């Protein structure tokens, strides 16, 4: 199990476009990835679930990755967050 924390820097938070791209990225891995924010959890492969978290700029999120390719998945997802969110 791998996890990392990230503070959202995008001025409008996690909105539809980056959330959709995030879902596509998460689907590239066999591991299950979840995002936690504001006391709620969401599967990173479900767009509406991510959007329902209402993550705004400055919110700290925790990403948890568990599965056979968790090392690679966590590394790539963390890079995605740094580049896009």
N, C-alpha and C positions, 0 to 999 in steps of 0.2 A: 504494500500500500504506500503510495506516494501522495504528498499534498504540498500545496504552496498557498501563500496569501498574496493578494495583490490589491492595491488601492486604485480604484477606477479614476483615470485622469481625463477621459473624454468628457467634454463640457456638457453633453446631454446624457451621459451615463450609457448603459447598455440599451440601445434602441434597436429597431427592427433590422437595419442593414448589418451592423456588426454582429448582432445575435444570429442572423441567418448564416453569416460566414463562419461564426463560431460553431454552429451546429454541423456544418459541412466538415470543418476541421476535426471535430470530435468523432465523427463517423468514420474517419480514416483509421481508427484504432480498434482493436478487439477488446481492450480494457473498458470497463464502465467508468465514466467520468461524471461527477456531480459538482454542482456549484452551490455554495451556501452563502446567504446574505440576509440581513435583517431577520434572523431567526427562522428562515425558511430554507428548504433545499429544493434543487431542481436537477433533472437529468440533462446533461449538456447536449443530448441528441434530440431534445424536444423544444422547439422554438417557443411555443406558447407558455411552456413551463418556465423557461428562462425569463420571458417578458413579464410573467406574473410576479416576479420577485421585485420589480420596480427599482432596479439598481440605479442610483444617481451618482454624479461625480462626487468623489471623496469617500464613497462607500468602500469598506474593505470586504473583499469576497475571499472565500476559501474554496480551492479546487481540490477535490479528492479523486485520485485515479487508482483503480484496483483491477488487476488482471495480468495476463501473460506478457503484454508489451507496455506495462505501466511506466517503466523507466523512460522509454522513448516518448510515449504519449505525454507524460508530465512535462518533459523537457520542451517538446514542441508546443504544447498548450500554453506553457509559461511564456515562451517566445511570442506566441500569437497575442496574448494579453498585452505584453510590453509594446508590441508594434501597433496594435489596433484599438486598445481600450485604455 
